[in-house]
């Protein structure tokens, strides 16, 4: 009896996961139908720690996950921990992680924010919003996956770690 109960629970869990995934993808497609993003611009930027990041050129070696967020964004508080985790395992996953903080203060303030949250992902400070405007980003958070110099996938709003990993897997294998 216990085996049948466990089997039923497993089947139900798989069905729920599949339904949630399908609904999530459908909502994502609908939400992003008007998103017009251009990754074709100067991609060499300095991080708040004065390191150069060339995310467009890097995308020819491996997919780049470009996370556009803001310190003041409530939804970003749910997504940033996933990005931090992704940063820790980027070499295992063969991806590059970069982020752009939109209108979140000066470098000093942004470094303090990152330190207080123990975030380790690299951050480009877009203090005046010019870079995000060039990219065509108007919503935070936005996650772009860039592959071979082209936008492979874009999503806005809250995303789950599993959804993020699925997008990365698609970029690597499709």
Residue pairs with C-beta under 8 A, 6 or more apart in sequence:
21 162
21 163
21 166
24 160
24 163
28 155
28 159
28 163
31 155
31 156
31 157
32 154
32 155
32 156
35 136
35 139
35 142
35 154
35 156
36 136
37 135
37 136
37 137
37 142
37 144
37 151
37 154
38 134
38 135
38 136
38 151
39 56
39 66
39 135
39 144
39 146
39 149
39 150
39 151
40 56
40 149
41 134
41 135
43 53
43 54
43 55
43 56
43 57
44 52
44 53
44 54
44 57
45 52
45 53
45 55
45 100
45 124
45 131
46 52
46 53
46 124
47 53
47 122
47 123
47 124
47 125
48 101
48 107
48 110
48 111
48 114
48 123
48 124
48 125
49 111
49 122
51 122
53 98
53 122
53 124
55 64
55 66
55 96
55 98
55 146
56 64
56 146
56 149
58 64
58 96
59 96
59 146
59 147
59 148
59 149
59 150
60 148
60 149
61 96
62 94
62 95
62 96
63 94
63 95
63 96
63 145
63 146
63 147
63 152
63 168
63 171
63 172
64 95
64 96
64 97
64 98
64 145
64 146
64 147
65 83
65 86
65 95
65 96
65 97
65 98
65 143
65 144
65 145
65 164
65 168
66 98
66 99
66 100
66 143
66 144
66 145
66 146
67 79
67 80
67 83
67 97
67 98
67 99
67 100
67 121
67 141
67 142
67 143
67 144
68 99
68 100
68 102
68 132
68 135
68 137
68 140
68 141
68 142
68 143
68 144
69 76
69 79
69 80
69 83
69 99
69 100
69 101
69 102
69 140
69 141
69 142
70 76
70 101
70 102
70 103
70 104
70 140
70 141
71 101
71 104
71 105
71 109
71 110
71 113
72 103
72 104
73 140
73 141
75 140
75 141
75 157
75 158
76 140
76 141
78 158
79 141
79 143
79 158
79 159
80 117
80 119
80 141
82 159
82 160
82 161
82 164
83 97
83 99
83 119
83 121
84 117
84 118
84 119
84 120
84 121
85 161
86 93
86 95
86 97
86 121
86 161
86 164
86 168
87 97
87 120
87 121
87 122
88 120
90 96
90 97
93 165
93 168
94 172
95 168
95 171
95 172
97 121
97 122
98 121
98 122
98 124
99 121
99 122
99 123
99 124
100 123
100 124
100 125
100 126
100 131
100 132
100 135
101 110
101 123
101 124
101 125
101 126
102 126
102 129
102 131
102 132
102 137
102 140
103 126
103 127
103 128
103 129
104 110
104 113
104 125
104 127
105 113
105 127
106 125
106 127
107 125
110 123
110 125
114 120
114 123
124 131
126 132
132 138
135 144
139 156
139 157
141 156
141 157
141 158
141 159
142 154
142 155
142 156
143 154
143 155
143 156
143 159
143 164
143 167
144 151
144 153
144 154
145 151
145 152
145 153
145 154
145 167
145 168
145 171
146 152
147 171
152 170
152 171
153 167
153 170
153 171
155 163
155 167
